[in-house]
Amino acid sequence: MAPGKDVVRVDAVRAGEVRTLIDGRGLVESPRWHGDRLYFSDWTAGEVLAADLDGRGEVIARVAALPLCTAFAPDGDLVIVSSPAGRLLRRKPDGSLVTYADLGRPGWNDIVIDGRGNAYVNGAGFDPTAGEDFQPGVVALAAADGSVRQVADQIAFPNGMAVTADNSTLIVADSYSHCLVAFDIGLDGGLSGRRTWADLPGGTPDGICADAQGAIWYADVPGQRCVRVAEGGTVLQAIELDRGGFACALGGPAGTTLFIVAAQWRGMTAAQMVTPGSGQVLAAEVSVPGAGWP
């Protein structure tokens, strides 16, 4: 797809409270609402896209490698994880990509940037797509001053992350341990006070977001759903899907549109991890707006 060309889309289709904004994509991930558009990644195509609420949009960046997660810096620039290169890339207003931070090694996954410019990036300790033996993962901090350091370890499989609106807490989805893990954020961006924020029996959290009542929405690939939970793990709401949910984010004009990226999952070691063309961007209206980051 050439930059500027419309994203493949379908007319709004309702399945309960869920409507389809965009269809026909690959492994879609990392939804982020910014300004008046939704940004998301298609890992299969190596593209970052932006779309309006009618599903019209454009390709804004190409990074031919995955994972391909994104976050917005406080100055509004988009930051992209270039995992094989071990770098964070900043997209400048003219569309060029420059190095935002050198992470020192490859193998990174998700990213969230808090209101002070601290970029938290996580990565597994092994490559499941290559069949490597399990090793727990880590969280690194790329601080606003350009320094990079590891701030957490021993997370079985770190996935989505969110920061609360007061910049005090980082929450990490641990997919393999079926829980959400929380850390206190220090004034220097360092993490302490590790604790289990929510046990999720039967849940496999992937991409997450926080809302204004302090709850967390998490997307679940094997569970084919998106779930809102309170601290401690009480389920407050669930949206059932007909395919795996990879990530979710709150946004829209009122902050109450829950965007979900979903696709038909085939497995980590499959030649194509999702069924080609099964990637969708979905939207559902909820009652509590988003808060914090992403």
C-alpha positions in Angstrom: 0.0 0.0 0.0 1.4 3.4 -1.0 1.5 6.2 1.6 -1.7 8.2 1.3 -3.8 5.4 -0.1 -6.9 4.4 1.9 -6.6 1.5 4.4 -8.6 -1.5 3.3 -11.9 -1.1 5.1 -15.4 -2.3 5.3 -18.7 -0.6 6.3 -19.4 -0.6 10.0 -20.5 -4.1 11.0 -22.0 -4.6 14.4 -21.5 -7.8 16.4 -23.2 -6.9 19.7 -21.5 -3.6 20.7 -18.5 -4.1 18.4 -18.1 -2.5 15.0 -15.4 -3.2 12.4 -13.4 -0.2 11.3 -10.7 -1.9 9.2 -10.5 -5.3 7.7 -8.2 -7.4 5.5 -4.9 -6.7 7.4 -2.3 -9.1 8.9 -1.0 -9.3 12.4 -2.3 -6.0 13.8 -0.9 -4.6 17.0 -0.2 -1.5 19.1 -3.3 0.7 18.7 -2.7 4.3 19.9 -5.1 7.2 19.8 -3.4 10.5 19.2 -4.9 13.8 18.1 -8.0 12.8 16.1 -6.7 9.5 14.6 -6.0 6.0 15.6 -2.5 4.7 14.9 -1.8 1.0 14.7 0.8 -1.5 13.3 0.5 -4.3 10.8 3.4 -6.5 11.7 2.9 -8.7 8.6 3.2 -5.8 6.2 5.9 -3.9 8.3 3.7 -0.8 8.4 2.5 1.8 10.9 -0.8 3.3 9.8 -3.1 6.1 10.9 -6.9 6.0 10.4 -9.9 8.2 11.2 -13.1 6.9 12.8 -14.5 6.0 9.3 -11.6 3.7 8.6 -9.9 6.0 6.1 -6.2 6.3 6.6 -2.7 6.0 5.3 0.6 4.3 5.9 2.9 6.7 7.8 6.0 4.5 8.3 7.6 1.3 7.2 9.9 -0.8 9.3 10.5 -4.1 7.7 10.9 -6.1 10.9 8.8 -7.2 13.9 7.8 -6.6 16.6 6.6 -3.2 15.6 5.1 -1.5 18.6 4.8 2.3 19.0 4.2 5.1 21.5 3.9 8.9 21.4 6.5 11.1 23.1 5.3 14.2 25.0 6.3 16.4 22.0 4.0 14.4 19.8 6.6 12.5 17.8 5.8 8.8 17.2 8.4 6.4 18.6 8.8 3.0 17.0 10.4 -0.2 18.4 12.9 -1.5 15.8 13.5 -4.9 17.5 16.2 -6.5 15.4 18.2 -3.3 15.3 17.9 -2.9 19.1 16.8 0.7 18.7 13.9 3.1 19.2 13.2 5.2 16.2 11.6 8.6 16.2 9.3 9.6 13.3 10.0 13.3 12.5 7.3 15.6 11.1 8.7 15.1 7.6 8.2 11.4 7.9 11.9 10.5 8.3 13.0 8.0 11.0 15.9 8.8 13.3 17.4 7.0 16.3 15.6 7.9 19.6 17.6 5.5 21.8 20.0 2.7 21.3 18.8 -0.3 23.4 22.1 -2.2 23.1 20.8 -5.5 21.8 17.9 -6.9 19.7 14.8 -8.7 21.0 12.4 -5.9 22.2 8.6 -6.0 22.1 6.2 -3.4 23.6 6.6 0.2 24.6 4.9 2.9 26.7 6.0 6.5 27.2 4.8 8.3 30.3 4.0 12.0 30.7 7.6 12.8 31.7 9.1 11.3 28.6 10.3 8.0 30.2 10.1 5.2 27.5 9.6 1.8 29.0 10.4 -1.1 26.6 10.1 -4.8 27.4 11.4 -7.9 25.8 11.2 -11.7 26.3 14.4 -13.5 27.3 14.2 -15.8 24.4 12.9 -16.0 20.8 9.7 -18.2 20.8 9.4 -17.9 17.0 12.8 -19.7 16.7 11.9 -22.4 19.3 14.5 -21.2 21.8 14.4 -22.4 25.4 12.4 -20.2 27.8 14.2 -17.4 29.7 12.3 -14.7 31.6 12.1 -11.2 30.2 13.0 -7.7 31.2 11.9 -4.0 31.2 14.3 -1.3 30.1 14.0 2.4 30.6 15.1 4.9 27.8 15.0 8.1 29.9 14.3 11.5 28.5 18.0 12.4 28.9 18.9 9.6 26.4 20.3 7.1 28.9 19.1 3.4 28.8 19.1 1.0 31.7 17.3 -2.2 32.8 14.7 -1.5 35.5 12.9 -4.8 35.9 13.6 -8.5 35.3 12.2 -12.0 35.9 8.9 -11.3 34.0 8.0 -14.6 32.3 6.7 -13.1 29.1 6.3 -9.3 29.2 3.7 -7.9 26.8 1.5 -4.8 26.9 2.2 -2.0 29.3 0.4 1.0 30.7 1.2 3.9 33.0 -1.4 5.5 35.3 -2.4 9.1 34.8 -0.4 10.4 37.8 2.8 8.8 36.4 3.1 6.8 39.6 2.6 3.2 38.4 3.7 1.0 35.5 1.6 -2.1 34.9 3.0 -4.9 32.7 1.0 -7.8 31.2 2.8 -11.1 31.9 1.2 -13.4 29.3 2.9 -16.6 30.5 2.2 -16.0 34.2 -1.5 -15.0 33.5 -1.3 -11.8 35.5 -0.7 -8.1 35.5 2.4 -6.9 37.4 2.7 -3.4 38.9 5.7 -1.3 39.8 6.0 2.1 41.5 7.8 4.6 39.3 10.4 6.7 41.0 11.3 10.3 40.3 14.2 9.1 38.2 12.0 6.7 36.2 13.3 3.6 38.1 10.9 0.9 39.2 10.3 -0.5 42.7 7.6 -2.1 44.8 6.9 -5.0 42.5 3.6 -6.7 43.1 0.9 -8.7 41.4 -1.8 -6.1 40.4 -4.2 -8.8 39.2 -4.2 -12.5 38.9 -6.1 -13.6 35.7 -6.9 -17.3 36.0 -7.6 -18.5 32.5 -6.6 -15.1 31.0 -3.6 -14.5 28.8 -3.0 -10.7 28.8 -1.4 -9.1 25.7 -1.8 -5.4 24.9 -3.4 -3.3 27.7 -4.7 0.2 28.5 -6.0 2.0 31.7 -9.2 3.9 32.3 -10.2 6.8 34.5 -11.6 4.5 37.2 -8.2 2.8 37.6 -9.3 -0.4 35.8 -7.3 -2.1 33.1 -8.5 -3.5 29.8 -6.5 -6.4 28.4 -6.7 -8.1 25.0 -6.4 -11.9 25.0 -5.3 -13.9 22.0 -6.2 -17.5 23.0 -9.3 -16.3 24.9 -10.5 -14.3 21.9 -11.8 -11.5 24.0 -11.0 -8.1 25.6 -11.6 -7.9 29.4 -11.8 -5.0 31.9 -10.5 -5.9 35.3 -10.1 -4.1 38.6 -7.0 -4.2 40.8 -7.1 -7.7 42.4 -8.5 -9.3 39.3 -12.3 -8.9 39.5 -13.7 -9.0 36.0 -15.9 -5.9 35.4 -16.7 -6.3 31.7 -15.8 -8.6 28.8 -16.1 -8.2 25.0 -16.1 -11.5 23.2 -14.4 -11.7 19.8 -14.4 -14.3 17.0 -10.6 -14.2 16.7 -7.6 -13.4 19.0 -7.4 -10.0 20.6 -3.8 -8.7 20.4 -4.1 -5.2 22.0 -6.6 -2.5 23.0 -6.6 1.2 23.6 -9.1 3.9 24.7 -9.6 7.0 22.6 -11.9 8.8 20.3 -13.4 12.3 20.8 -14.7 11.5 24.3 -12.0 8.9 25.2 -14.7 6.2 25.5 -14.1 4.3 22.3 -12.2 1.0 23.0 -10.2 0.1 19.9 -9.2 -3.6 19.6 -6.8 -5.1 17.1 -7.6 -8.8 16.4 -6.7 -11.6 14.0 -6.9 -15.3 13.6 -3.9 -16.8 15.5 -2.0 -19.7 14.1 0.9 -19.9 16.6 4.4 -18.5 17.3 6.3 -21.0 15.1 3.8 -21.0 12.2 5.2 -19.7 8.9 2.5 -17.0 9.1 1.5 -16.4 12.7 -2.0 -15.2 11.7 -4.3 -16.1 8.9 -3.6 -13.7 6.0 -6.2 -11.0 5.7 -7.8 -11.8 9.1 -6.5 -8.7 10.9 -9.1 -6.3 11.9 -9.4 -3.0 13.9 -12.6 -3.1 16.0 -14.3 -0.4 18.0 -16.7 -0.5 20.9 -18.2 2.3 23.0 -17.7 2.0 26.8 -18.7 4.1 29.7 -15.4 5.0 31.3 -12.8 7.1 29.3 -9.2 6.2 29.1 -6.5 7.7 31.4 -2.7 7.6 31.5 -0.6 6.0 28.7 -1.0 4.6 26.1 
